[in-house]
Amino acid sequence: MNYNRSFNFSAGPAMMPEKVLEEIRDEMMNYRGSGMCVMEMSHRSKVYQQIIDDAEADLRALMGIPENYKVIFVQGGGTLQFAMVAQNLLKDGVGCYVETGSWSKKAISEAKKYGEVKVVASSKDKNFNYIPDCSDLDIPENADYVYICENETINGTTFNKLPNTKGKILISDQSSMFLSRPCNVADYGLIWAGVQKNVGPSGMAVVIIREDLIREDLDSKVPTYCSYKTHVDGGSMYNTPNTWSIYCCGKVFKYLKDEIGGLEVMLKKNIEKADVLYNFLETSKVFNAPVAKEDRSLMNVTFTTGSEELDAEFVKEAKAAGMDNLKGHKSVGGLRASIYNAMPIEGVEALVAFMKEFEAKHA
Ligand SMILES: *Cc1c(COP(=O)(O)O)cnc(C)c1O
C-alpha cells in the first residue's frame, strides 16, 4: 500500500519496518481480543506478561544469547547506560575506554563521576574518522572493563574487529548497530543499545548482561533504579516499564527472525545497501566520505560536499524530493544518511539517483 511516506534517513528515532507498523495499527484498538490497546494495558496483566516474555524469547533466539546472560529493558534511553555501566561495573579499579567519537566521549565523562577512567586508545587526532588499532592496548592489571561504542552514530565509524581486552570484560554500546549483523554475545560482558536507532520507539535501552556481573554490593547512594540487579530481579518490571516500546521492539525482533530470516540475512542486505552509497561516494566529484574505508559504518554514512551552503542546499532539495533528515549531526556538520535495518534498498537507490542529479547540476 502507498502511504506517501518519505525515505527517512534520520539517525534516530528512525524508520521502522512498514509491515511492523501495519501490524501495530491493526492491533491498536483492541489487542488480540483483550478489549484494549497495549498502551492502556496493565503491565501486571497476563496479556502483557506474554508480550514481554515473547519479546525476550525472540531476541534470545535472534541473537543466540547464551543462558548465562540476562536480558533487561531499562528506561532512560541510551544515555542512562553511560552512568549505569560505571555505577555497576566500575569498582575500585579502572574503567578503560576507547574514544572514537561523540558517544564514547559522553560515556567517558559520565564514568569519571564514579571512578578512575583511562582512555586506552583514541582517534581524536583525525576527527574520529577511523577506528584506532586495539590489538595491543595498554590495559592496567586492575582494569574493571574495556568499553567501546561499537558504531559511532555521529562520526560514521564501526568496529569490524573487537579489541583485544587482555582478559578483561568488554562492554559495548551497540545502539546504532544493534541487530544489524550477527553478534557473538559470549565475547562481551555487557551489551547495551538504545532502541530508537535500529529497533523501535525511543526512551528505552536493551541491556544484555552476563549473570556473574550482576552485583548486590553497590554503593548505597546508587539509586535503586540504576542497579542492574533491580531490573533483573524485577523481570524488567521493577516499576512500570515502557510497555509500548517493549511491545513494538518485540514485533521487530519477531520480524527480523521470521520475515527477514535472521541476522546473517540482515547483514547481507545491509552490506548491499551500504555498497550502493559508498560506491557512488568513491567516484563522486561533488561529495566525499571522510571515514577510513575499513572502518566505515554500514548504518550511518557520513559525507559532505565540503561547502556548508551546498550541504544545506542538498538537504533542502532532497527533502522536497521525498528524502528526509540528511543533515549531519550539529556537532560535526556535513551530511549523513542513516540506513538502518528498516531502510529499504530502494531508498538508498533513490538517494544515489538524486545525488547524481545534484552533482550534474553543481559539478
Ligand atoms: C543515540 C545514541 C545514544 C544515546 O541515546 P539516547 O536514547 O538519546 O540517550 C548513545 N549511544 C549511541 C551510539 C547512540 O547512537
The ligand as a MOL file (V3000), in Angstrom:
LIG
                    3D

  0  0  0     0  0            999 V3000
M  V30 BEGIN CTAB
M  V30 COUNTS 15 15 0 0 0
M  V30 BEGIN ATOM
M  V30 1 C 21.6680 7.7630 20.2110 0
M  V30 2 C 22.8130 7.1320 20.8850 0
M  V30 3 C 22.9460 7.1820 22.2870 0
M  V30 4 C 22.0070 7.9540 23.1860 0
M  V30 5 O 20.7050 7.5260 23.1310 0
M  V30 6 P 19.5270 8.3360 23.8830 0
M  V30 7 O 18.4270 7.3450 23.9150 0
M  V30 8 O 19.2360 9.5370 23.0650 0
M  V30 9 O 20.0170 8.6880 25.2350 0
M  V30 10 C 24.0290 6.5300 22.8390 0
M  V30 11 N 24.9220 5.8690 22.0850 0
M  V30 12 C 24.8270 5.8100 20.7360 0
M  V30 13 C 25.8400 5.0630 19.9550 0
M  V30 14 C 23.7640 6.4290 20.1020 0
M  V30 15 O 23.6600 6.3800 18.7710 0
M  V30 END ATOM
M  V30 BEGIN BOND
M  V30 1 1 1 2
M  V30 2 1 2 3
M  V30 3 2 2 14
M  V30 4 1 3 4
M  V30 5 2 3 10
M  V30 6 1 4 5
M  V30 7 1 5 6
M  V30 8 2 6 7
M  V30 9 1 6 8
M  V30 10 1 6 9
M  V30 11 1 10 11
M  V30 12 2 11 12
M  V30 13 1 12 13
M  V30 14 1 12 14
M  V30 15 1 14 15
M  V30 END BOND
M  V30 END CTAB
M  END
